[in-house]
Amino acid sequence: MALNHERGSTLLVAQIDQYSENDPSRVWASIPLDEEDLAKGFRNVSYRDLVNAINLTASWLRDHLPPATGPFETIAYIGPKDVRYPIVAAAAAKIERKVRRHE
C-alpha cells in the first residue's frame, strides 16, 4: 500500500507500516546483546520486526482492554522506557488509544 501524503501529514504508525512494506530489512534499532559489555555486539531490529511486535501488542491490548468509551482514551504503561515503550505506544495508536507512562 503506497501512501502519498505531504511530509509531516502521515501518522507515525502508517509510516512504520510503509517502511516495513517498502524496505522490511531496514534497521529501526540496534540493541546491545549485553548492556554491561557493548563489545559483545548488537542485534539489529528491522522495521519488519517492529511491525510484527506492534501488531502482536495491538492484538493483545485489544483482547485485554475493555471497550473504549471515546476516541483515543489513555491507557497506562508501567514499565521501562526502552524499545518496548514505542512498541506499546504505536500499538495503542493502532487501536485508537494513547499511552501515558507511569513512573
C-alpha positions in Angstrom: 0.0 0.0 0.0 1.7 3.2 -1.1 0.9 6.3 0.9 1.0 9.6 -0.9 0.9 12.3 1.8 2.7 15.6 2.2 5.7 15.5 4.5 4.5 15.7 8.1 0.9 14.6 7.4 1.4 10.8 7.7 0.5 9.1 11.0 3.6 7.5 12.6 2.0 4.0 12.6 1.2 4.3 8.9 4.8 5.5 8.2 6.2 2.5 10.1 4.0 0.2 8.1 5.2 1.8 4.9 8.8 1.4 5.8 8.1 -2.3 6.6 6.4 -2.8 3.2 9.0 -0.9 1.1 12.2 -2.0 2.9 11.4 -4.6 5.5 15.1 -5.2 6.4 15.7 -1.5 7.1 17.1 -1.2 10.6 14.9 0.5 13.1 17.1 0.0 16.2 20.3 -1.8 17.3 20.0 -3.3 20.7 23.1 -4.4 22.8 23.5 -8.1 23.3 24.9 -7.3 26.7 24.2 -3.9 28.2 27.2 -4.4 30.6 29.6 -5.2 27.7 28.9 -3.4 24.5 31.9 -5.0 22.9 29.7 -8.2 22.6 27.8 -6.6 19.8 24.3 -5.6 18.9 21.2 -7.1 17.5 19.5 -5.2 14.7 15.7 -4.8 14.8 14.2 -4.4 11.4 11.1 -2.5 10.5 9.5 -5.9 9.8 10.4 -7.0 13.3 9.0 -3.7 14.6 5.7 -4.0 12.7 5.3 -7.6 13.9 5.8 -6.5 17.5 3.4 -3.6 17.2 0.7 -5.8 15.6 1.0 -8.5 18.2 0.9 -5.9 21.0 -2.1 -4.2 19.5 -3.9 -7.6 19.2 -3.1 -8.3 22.9 -4.3 -4.9 24.0 -7.5 -5.2 22.0 -8.2 -8.6 23.6 -7.4 -7.5 27.2 -8.7 -3.9 27.5 -12.4 -3.0 27.9 -14.0 -1.3 25.0 -13.2 2.4 24.7 -15.8 4.9 25.7 -14.3 7.6 23.4 -11.6 8.2 20.9 -8.0 7.9 21.9 -8.6 7.1 25.6 -5.5 7.0 27.7 -4.1 3.7 28.9 -1.3 3.5 31.5 2.1 1.9 30.7 4.1 0.8 33.7 7.4 -0.4 32.6 10.9 0.5 31.4 11.3 3.3 28.8 13.3 1.1 26.4 12.3 -0.3 23.0 9.1 -1.7 24.5 7.7 1.8 25.1 7.5 2.9 21.4 6.1 -0.5 20.5 3.3 -0.2 23.2 2.7 3.5 22.1 2.3 2.5 18.4 0.2 -0.5 19.3 -2.1 1.7 21.4 -2.4 4.2 18.5 -3.4 1.3 16.2 -6.4 0.5 18.4 -7.2 4.2 18.9 -5.8 4.6 22.4 -2.9 6.6 23.7 -0.3 5.8 26.3 0.7 7.6 29.5 3.8 6.4 31.2 3.7 6.0 35.0 7.0 6.2 36.7 
